[in-house]
Amino acid sequence: MFSGELQARYIFAEVRNAAAALSGTNPVEFDHLGSVLTGFWLTLDSLTDPGGGKSDVAADLDLAFRHLGWREAGHTSKTLFRLNFSPWPPRTPALPPIEFEFETSGHKVDNFRGRVALDVEWNAKDGNLDRDLANFRALHDVGLIDVGVLITRHHERTKWVANYLADVGGRVRYDALGRRIVLLGTTTTTNLEKLLPRLERGDAGGCPVLAIAMTELCYRAGEGDPVPPALPRAPGPGVYPDEDEELIVAQRPEGEADE
């Protein structure tokens, strides 16, 4: 369904035949997705520079969808609650009903077009995945969307390429105690490994969800930038330990200072 190039660069996962549902019910949006994924590349800066409130990766993807007519969208719902009393004794006027309204608001969806909701989660807190899936579920339950799409990253593979590039490109950073900062090394962030269990246990309800994860093969070196070795896939866990493991503490080489 997706080209061989995209299947090499990204990892795809789905529930409820989401890819086929997207292609069949929203063919224009499906083509948009393929076009954006094809034109998107990770860069040395996006992998090794400190992130801000919304990373360059997520902002660049959102901008690409904006140019194709996708828009950020949020939903609200109003509920009228009425408690009606039965008359007593019979055939006497009933007490007046008690009623009140309350309104609830959902979190915004990063990108919305046609009947598709799409969120980009590069390296945010993993609780965002719960929020996104709950949004997809609510929008699908009321019949506003056919499919939800989540673009994220494969934790181990992107962590490996980011730290490899930092090593060979002289971009390793250290904290105030002289400990190496492992890039993308926090496990409690949005990534495919955190998303899959949520999909498998049905957190999206009846909504078909397509998950797309970036890998190290989404990196394209600019002129003069380091190039990682050609591997069928990145090395497994432990090459660059996660920050929540004690093995992270790789001390700054003696005599070396931050620039």
PELINCOR-V214441 format. One record per residue. N is the residue number from 1. RES is the residue in one small letter. D_FIRST is the distance of its C-alpha to the first C-alpha in Angstrom with 2 decimals. Layout:
BEGIN
N,RES,D_FIRST
N,RES,D_FIRST
END
This chain:
BEGIN
1,m,0.00
2,f,3.80
3,s,6.56
4,g,8.98
5,e,11.49
6,l,10.03
7,q,9.41
8,a,13.00
9,r,14.49
10,y,13.26
11,i,13.16
12,f,10.82
13,a,12.54
14,e,12.68
15,v,15.23
16,r,15.33
17,n,11.64
18,a,11.33
19,a,7.63
20,a,7.87
21,a,11.27
22,l,10.55
23,s,8.32
24,g,10.99
25,t,14.05
26,n,13.73
27,p,11.66
28,v,14.05
29,e,13.76
30,f,9.97
31,d,10.68
32,h,13.62
33,l,11.92
34,g,9.85
35,s,13.22
36,v,15.31
37,l,13.56
38,t,13.78
39,g,17.39
40,f,18.52
41,w,20.68
42,l,23.14
43,t,26.66
44,l,29.83
45,d,31.42
46,s,28.62
47,l,28.63
48,t,32.41
49,d,34.14
50,p,35.28
51,g,33.10
52,g,34.58
53,g,34.02
54,k,30.50
55,s,29.12
56,d,28.20
57,v,24.65
58,a,24.19
59,a,26.30
60,d,24.38
61,l,21.02
62,d,22.83
63,l,24.46
64,a,21.28
65,f,20.11
66,r,23.71
67,h,23.65
68,l,20.77
69,g,22.81
70,w,21.84
71,r,25.02
72,e,26.44
73,a,27.63
74,g,29.84
75,h,31.03
76,t,34.47
77,s,35.81
78,k,39.40
79,t,41.01
80,l,44.43
81,f,46.32
82,r,49.37
83,l,51.81
84,n,53.94
85,f,57.29
86,s,58.86
87,p,62.48
88,w,65.33
89,p,67.71
90,p,66.05
91,r,66.52
92,t,67.19
93,p,65.10
94,a,62.16
95,l,61.68
96,p,59.47
97,p,55.80
98,i,54.42
99,e,51.26
100,f,49.30
101,e,45.97
102,f,43.64
103,e,40.60
104,t,37.66
105,s,35.23
106,g,31.75
107,h,30.51
108,k,28.71
109,v,24.96
110,d,24.09
111,n,21.80
112,f,21.57
113,r,20.33
114,g,19.85
115,r,19.22
116,v,17.38
117,a,19.34
118,l,18.33
119,d,20.63
120,v,20.97
121,e,22.99
122,w,23.78
123,n,27.05
124,a,28.84
125,k,30.73
126,d,28.58
127,g,30.17
128,n,27.92
129,l,25.09
130,d,27.34
131,r,28.02
132,d,24.40
133,l,23.42
134,a,26.65
135,n,25.83
136,f,22.42
137,r,24.25
138,a,27.08
139,l,25.06
140,h,23.01
141,d,26.28
142,v,27.89
143,g,25.03
144,l,24.19
145,i,20.53
146,d,17.63
147,v,15.67
148,g,16.89
149,v,15.19
150,l,17.14
151,i,16.92
152,t,19.39
153,r,20.26
154,h,20.68
155,h,24.44
156,e,25.65
157,r,23.55
158,t,24.26
159,k,27.83
160,w,28.33
161,v,27.28
162,a,29.29
163,n,32.39
164,y,32.13
165,l,32.07
166,a,34.96
167,d,36.90
168,v,36.62
169,g,36.74
170,g,39.81
171,r,38.22
172,v,39.19
173,r,40.88
174,y,43.45
175,d,44.75
176,a,48.42
177,l,49.26
178,g,47.93
179,r,44.87
180,r,41.64
181,i,38.97
182,v,35.73
183,l,32.95
184,l,30.21
185,g,32.33
186,t,32.73
187,t,30.80
188,t,31.37
189,t,28.88
190,t,25.38
191,n,22.90
192,l,20.18
193,e,22.96
194,k,24.75
195,l,21.83
196,l,20.55
197,p,23.92
198,r,24.01
199,l,20.72
200,e,21.88
201,r,25.21
202,g,23.81
203,d,25.01
204,a,22.58
205,g,24.05
206,g,22.04
207,c,19.69
208,p,15.98
209,v,15.39
210,l,12.50
211,a,14.19
212,i,13.40
213,a,16.13
214,m,17.47
215,t,19.00
216,e,21.75
217,l,19.38
218,c,18.96
219,y,22.66
220,r,23.91
221,a,27.66
222,g,29.84
223,e,32.90
224,g,35.16
225,d,32.88
226,p,32.57
227,v,29.64
228,p,28.69
229,p,28.82
230,a,25.84
231,l,24.78
232,p,21.88
233,r,22.02
234,a,24.78
235,p,27.89
236,g,28.15
237,p,30.24
238,g,33.79
239,v,33.50
240,y,33.96
241,p,35.26
242,d,34.34
243,e,36.97
244,d,37.86
245,e,38.95
246,e,42.43
247,l,41.24
248,i,39.99
249,v,43.56
250,a,43.48
251,q,46.61
252,r,47.10
253,p,48.80
254,e,52.53
255,g,53.73
256,e,50.29
257,a,49.96
258,d,47.21
259,e,47.13
END
